[in-house]
Every structure is written in C-alpha cells, then in structure tokens.
Amino acid sequence: MALDLRLAHTADLGPAELRTVRSLLDDAFDGDLSDEDWEHGLGGMHVLLRDGAGLAAHGAVVMRRVRHRGRWLRTGYAEAVAVRADVRRTGLGGRVMAELERVIDRAYDLGALSASDEGALLYTARGWQRWSGQVHALSPDGIVRLPEEEGGVYVRPALAGPLDPAHELVFDWRDGDVT
C-alpha cells in the first residue's frame, strides 16, 4: 500500500482538505466530536496520511501552556488523532504518532494528550506515560480541578525532563474544557 505522509500547518490546509479531516474525525469518533473538540485541533501542525482511497489517518499537535512545579511549560498537545475504519490496526496510527512525537520532542518542553481507554493502548505502547497526579485548568474563574480528566491524561516529558506527579498539571484554558 503506497502511503503519502504530509506535515502541514493549519494555515496550509484549504477548506476542502479541512472538511475531509473533519469528516474522518466525525466517522472515527462516531459523531461524538464537538465543535470545541474540532477547534482544539486547529492552529498547529497536522500529520495527514493518505492512501489510494484518500485520507487514511490524521493527527495534530497544537501548542498549549501547562504549569508544573511553578513553571509554565511550552506543551505540544496531540489532538484529533484518528484512523479510517478500514485501515485500523495496520500501523497507521503509529506512523502519525511518530511524526507528531518528532515535532513534540524537538520543539516543546512537554508532550500531552487526553486518551480514551481504547486509544491509550497506542500511546502507552509508544512510551507515553499515564499522568497519575492531579489535573487542573486555569479557567476564567481561577484554577479548577478536572477530576474527570484524571487517569486519561498522558505525558511525554520531551525537553522538560521528568515530571513529578506529586505536583499537579495546570493546563491553559480552552472553551469546552469544563461543562
């Protein structure tokens, strides 16, 4: 199977290409991708993997700020990782993640993502570590704990080095983070 891998910034993706990505994500997440979730994956670098049938896999890395131990870390946050149903379990998710990890490891202090139980298998197999500490967000009303996110956040230390789960992670605010 011939594959074409492309790394591009959101600004380099045209409207038709963005619609194709959104369609892949809607299918992969069974229609459970909110407009806020979609927006969270924009504004950064996208990995697009195409095969003869079209867009087979996608992932994005966007910059966020995360405070840990009093220091705000430049964080490459992996978003919108999906593989077309007919080519799942063929290594395409790993190919997408390898490229996202290359960007994270070279450009960010920290890599982070939120994963479902099913998706976590891909990330832990690649060395991502489940965050065992508390997760917070800097909301418009101050710092709020996000207990529903705890257990589903995975980190990749990158340039920051080891993290200490005795100290919380405080993520910058994004619309849709707290309902």
C-alpha positions as CSV (number, residue, x, y, z in Angstrom):
1,M,0.0,0.0,0.0
2,A,1.6,3.3,-1.1
3,L,1.3,6.0,1.5
4,D,1.8,9.7,1.3
5,L,2.7,11.5,4.6
6,R,2.3,15.2,4.8
7,L,3.2,17.6,7.6
8,A,1.4,20.9,7.3
9,H,0.3,23.8,9.4
10,T,-3.5,24.6,9.6
11,A,-2.8,27.7,7.5
12,D,-1.6,25.5,4.7
13,L,-4.8,23.3,4.6
14,G,-7.5,24.5,2.3
15,P,-11.2,24.4,3.1
16,A,-11.8,21.2,1.2
17,E,-8.9,19.5,3.0
18,L,-10.2,20.7,6.4
19,R,-13.6,19.3,5.6
20,T,-12.0,16.0,4.7
21,V,-10.2,15.9,8.0
22,R,-13.3,16.8,9.9
23,S,-15.2,14.0,8.2
24,L,-12.6,11.5,9.1
25,L,-12.7,12.6,12.7
26,D,-16.5,12.6,12.8
27,D,-16.5,9.0,11.5
28,A,-13.7,7.9,13.8
29,F,-15.4,9.3,16.9
30,D,-18.9,8.1,15.9
31,G,-20.2,11.6,15.6
32,D,-19.1,12.5,19.1
33,L,-16.6,15.2,18.1
34,S,-18.0,18.6,19.2
35,D,-17.2,21.9,17.5
36,E,-15.0,22.7,20.5
37,D,-13.1,19.4,20.1
38,W,-12.6,20.3,16.4
39,E,-11.4,23.7,17.2
40,H,-8.8,22.3,19.7
41,G,-7.1,20.5,16.9
42,L,-6.6,23.7,14.8
43,G,-3.8,26.2,14.8
44,G,-0.9,23.8,14.8
45,M,0.8,21.2,12.8
46,H,-1.2,18.4,11.1
47,V,0.0,15.0,10.0
48,L,-2.0,13.7,7.1
49,L,-1.5,10.2,5.8
50,R,-3.1,9.3,2.5
51,D,-3.5,6.0,0.7
52,G,-5.2,5.2,-2.6
53,A,-8.6,5.6,-1.1
54,G,-7.9,9.1,0.4
55,L,-7.2,10.4,3.8
56,A,-6.4,7.3,5.9
57,A,-5.1,8.9,9.2
58,H,-4.7,12.3,10.8
59,G,-3.2,13.8,13.9
60,A,-2.4,17.3,15.1
61,V,-0.1,18.9,17.6
62,V,-1.1,22.4,19.0
63,M,0.8,24.5,21.5
64,R,-0.6,24.8,25.0
65,R,0.9,26.0,28.2
66,V,1.0,23.7,31.2
67,R,2.2,24.8,34.7
68,H,4.1,22.2,36.7
69,R,6.1,22.9,39.8
70,G,5.7,26.7,39.3
71,R,7.0,26.7,35.7
72,W,4.8,27.2,32.6
73,L,5.9,24.6,30.1
74,R,5.5,25.0,26.3
75,T,3.4,21.9,25.6
76,G,2.8,20.1,22.3
77,Y,-0.7,18.8,22.8
78,A,-1.7,15.9,20.5
79,E,-5.2,16.3,19.2
80,A,-7.6,14.8,16.6
81,V,-5.7,11.5,16.1
82,A,-7.8,9.2,14.0
83,V,-7.5,6.4,11.5
84,R,-10.1,5.5,8.9
85,A,-12.1,2.4,9.9
86,D,-11.0,0.1,7.1
87,V,-7.3,0.6,7.8
88,R,-7.3,0.5,11.6
89,R,-4.8,-1.8,13.3
90,T,-2.4,-1.6,10.4
91,G,0.2,0.7,12.0
92,L,-1.1,4.0,10.5
93,G,-1.8,5.4,14.0
94,G,1.8,4.7,14.9
95,R,3.1,6.4,11.8
96,V,1.0,9.5,12.6
97,M,2.2,9.5,16.2
98,A,5.9,9.1,15.2
99,E,5.7,12.3,13.2
100,L,3.8,14.1,16.0
101,E,6.4,12.9,18.5
102,R,9.2,14.1,16.3
103,V,7.7,17.6,16.4
104,I,7.0,17.5,20.1
105,D,10.5,16.2,21.1
106,R,12.3,18.9,19.1
107,A,10.0,21.9,19.7
108,Y,8.3,21.6,23.1
109,D,9.1,21.2,26.8
110,L,6.4,18.6,27.2
111,G,4.0,16.5,25.2
112,A,0.5,15.8,26.5
113,L,-2.8,14.3,25.3
114,S,-6.1,13.0,26.5
115,A,-7.0,9.5,25.6
116,S,-9.9,7.1,25.8
117,D,-9.2,3.6,27.3
118,E,-9.0,2.2,23.7
119,G,-6.7,4.9,22.4
120,A,-4.4,4.7,25.4
121,L,-3.1,1.4,24.1
122,L,-1.5,3.1,21.2
123,Y,0.1,5.8,23.3
124,T,1.4,3.6,26.1
125,A,2.9,1.2,23.6
126,R,4.9,4.3,22.3
127,G,6.2,5.3,25.7
128,W,3.6,7.9,26.7
129,Q,3.1,7.9,30.4
130,R,-0.3,8.0,32.1
131,W,-0.3,11.0,34.4
132,S,-1.0,9.8,37.9
133,G,-1.2,13.3,39.5
134,Q,-4.0,15.9,39.6
135,V,-5.2,17.8,36.6
136,H,-6.4,21.4,36.7
137,A,-7.2,24.2,34.3
138,L,-6.7,27.9,34.6
139,S,-10.3,28.9,34.0
140,P,-11.9,32.4,33.7
141,D,-12.8,31.9,37.4
142,G,-9.4,30.8,38.5
143,I,-7.8,27.3,38.8
144,V,-10.3,24.5,38.8
145,R,-9.6,20.8,39.3
146,L,-10.7,18.5,36.4
147,P,-11.2,15.1,38.2
148,E,-12.9,13.7,35.1
149,E,-9.7,14.2,33.1
150,E,-7.5,12.4,35.7
151,G,-6.5,9.0,34.6
152,G,-6.9,9.9,30.9
153,V,-4.0,12.4,30.5
154,Y,-0.8,11.1,29.1
155,V,2.5,12.9,29.0
156,R,5.8,12.7,27.1
157,P,8.5,14.7,29.0
158,A,10.4,15.9,25.9
159,L,12.8,18.8,26.7
160,A,11.4,19.4,30.3
161,G,12.8,16.1,31.6
162,P,11.0,14.1,34.3
163,L,7.8,15.4,35.9
164,D,6.7,14.9,39.5
165,P,3.1,13.6,39.9
166,A,3.1,14.9,43.5
167,H,2.7,18.3,41.8
168,E,-0.4,19.0,39.6
169,L,-0.5,19.9,36.0
170,V,-2.4,23.1,35.3
171,F,-3.5,23.4,31.7
172,D,-4.3,26.7,30.0
173,W,-8.0,27.4,29.4
174,R,-9.9,26.4,26.2
175,D,-13.6,26.7,25.5
176,G,-15.3,23.4,26.1
177,D,-12.9,22.2,28.8
178,V,-15.4,22.4,31.6
179,T,-19.1,22.0,31.1
